[in-house]
Amino acid sequence: MPDYFQVPDDNKEWLRDFSKELKKYRAADSVVEALLMSNGLLEKYGVLVRLYVDKNFSKQSYAIREQNGLQYRHKLETAVSGLMAAAEIFKGRAQSHKAAFLALLVDELNRELVPRQMLTQIAFDIDPESSSVKRAYTNKRRGRDRDHSILCRLYCVLLSADFKNVTFTNLANLLNAASDTIGTADAFEPNGLRQDLANFHRNNPEFALINHQTQTK
């Protein structure tokens, strides 16, 4: 599960209720059968299923990402300011080779702070909404209501050695059982999940490692 999430205090009780809902799908779903036969597997995957279905966890994930983005931008701005000041010092000492090296570092960091077409301007005068840092940490790329990076993690671990074959129908059954456990009105369909993951991979190429598998299951 994502490092910044804590296992909920009521997780054991939730897993107990979740297993009851899973039994509705047991007869026709080998993945569900495997989870119900192993408390270890149920706990391993049940937490991720819950994190994805319960929108409160996505809100928590988005808040953490936004805070991380602000902190990272502040570090970049501080670094650029310090490097520019150091470059001026070395210029004053007639050590142009050191000043030039620092200028290269400033340029590299500025590429994260400002759009490419505005690199000649001072970083602090640029609208932060247009920076690559802002784009990197924006939550829109991860899903509107739910953090699809959690769905991606879930699908990835389901495709691990624990199971020989996992379909989007298997995935939908797990999520629908969790939805019934939580008491939401959301229903998950295999084709909808396939499309959600395809869109997520397109907007987040760093997760493209398992992208080809979403096209074949």
Secondary structure as UniProt FT lines:
FT   TURN            3..4
FT   TURN            9..10
FT   HELIX           11..22
FT   HELIX           23..28
FT   HELIX           30..37
FT   HELIX           39..53
FT   HELIX           55..92
FT   TURN            93..94
FT   HELIX           96..113
FT   HELIX           116..118
FT   TURN            119..120
FT   HELIX           123..125
FT   HELIX           128..130
FT   HELIX           132..137
FT   HELIX           140..142
FT   HELIX           148..158
FT   TURN            161..162
FT   HELIX           168..182
FT   HELIX           190..203
FT   HELIX           205..210
FT   HELIX           211..214
FT   TURN            215..216
//
